[in-house]
Amino acid sequence: MNLDGWKRWLIVAGSNHASFTDVPVLSEAPGIPEPPGTTLSAQRSVQLTRTYVRAFFDLHLRGIPEPVLDGPSAANPEVSLHP
């Protein structure tokens, strides 16, 4: 594949693919357990999703530099960039 445009591959410790959908928030109400290995809370997954999606759009649509997309952040220690 020749995907040569701008991209960031984020790795979020304690998450799984569904962590960044509505599933964790909706499953908390009836008490459905998270899949094994998932330690990221529903609230934290929502916070991280909002932070990184907002940063992406600010950078690419508004031209506002977003340092959170450049590397590890003290505010988001569970997020790292894939090499």
HUZIPE-V549242 format. One record per residue. N is the residue number from 0. RES is the residue in one letter. SS is DSSP state (hx for helix, st for strand, lp for the rest). PSI is psi as a letter, one per 30 degrees, with the letter a starting at -180 (none if undefined). D_CENTER is the distance of its C-alpha to the mean C-alpha in Angstrom with 2 decimals. Layout:
N_RES_SS_PSI_D_CENTER / N_RES_SS_PSI_D_CENTER
This chain:
0_M_lp_k_23.78 / 1_N_lp_i_24.13 / 2_L_lp_j_20.80 / 3_D_lp_g_21.70 / 4_G_lp_l_19.76 / 5_W_lp_k_17.00 / 6_K_lp_l_13.74 / 7_R_lp_k_10.95 / 8_W_lp_j_9.87 / 9_L_st_k_6.91 / 10_I_st_k_7.76 / 11_V_st_j_6.40 / 12_A_lp_k_9.84 / 13_G_lp_g_11.07 / 14_S_lp_l_8.84 / 15_N_lp_l_10.25 / 16_H_hx_e_9.96 / 17_A_hx_f_10.85 / 18_S_hx_f_8.35 / 19_F_hx_h_6.54 / 20_T_lp_a_10.13 / 21_D_lp_f_12.98 / 22_V_hx_e_14.27 / 23_P_hx_e_13.29 / 24_V_hx_e_14.65 / 25_L_hx_e_17.64 / 26_S_hx_f_18.49 / 27_E_hx_e_18.82 / 28_A_hx_e_21.81 / 29_P_hx_g_24.05 / 30_G_lp_g_22.97 / 31_I_lp_k_21.59 / 32_P_lp_l_20.21 / 33_E_lp_l_16.82 / 34_P_lp_l_17.28 / 35_P_lp_k_18.66 / 36_G_lp_f_16.49 / 37_T_lp_j_13.67 / 38_T_lp_f_13.80 / 39_L_lp_k_10.62 / 40_S_lp_l_12.14 / 41_A_hx_e_11.58 / 42_Q_hx_e_11.74 / 43_R_hx_e_9.17 / 44_S_hx_e_6.54 / 45_V_hx_e_8.01 / 46_Q_hx_e_8.10 / 47_L_hx_e_4.64 / 48_T_hx_e_4.33 / 49_R_hx_e_7.76 / 50_T_hx_e_7.64 / 51_Y_hx_e_6.06 / 52_V_hx_e_7.92 / 53_R_hx_e_10.79 / 54_A_hx_e_11.00 / 55_F_hx_e_11.26 / 56_F_hx_e_13.91 / 57_D_hx_e_15.63 / 58_L_hx_e_16.10 / 59_H_hx_f_17.30 / 60_L_hx_f_19.09 / 61_R_hx_f_20.35 / 62_G_lp_g_20.77 / 63_I_lp_k_19.31 / 64_P_lp_k_18.16 / 65_E_lp_j_14.70 / 66_P_hx_f_14.91 / 67_V_hx_f_11.28 / 68_L_hx_f_10.97 / 69_D_lp_f_14.00 / 70_G_lp_a_13.15 / 71_P_lp_k_12.49 / 72_S_st_k_12.54 / 73_A_lp_f_14.70 / 74_A_lp_f_12.81 / 75_N_st_i_9.58 / 76_P_lp_f_11.55 / 77_E_lp_f_9.37 / 78_V_st_k_7.35 / 79_S_st_l_9.86 / 80_L_st_k_10.90 / 81_H_lp_k_12.83 / 82_P_lp_none_16.42
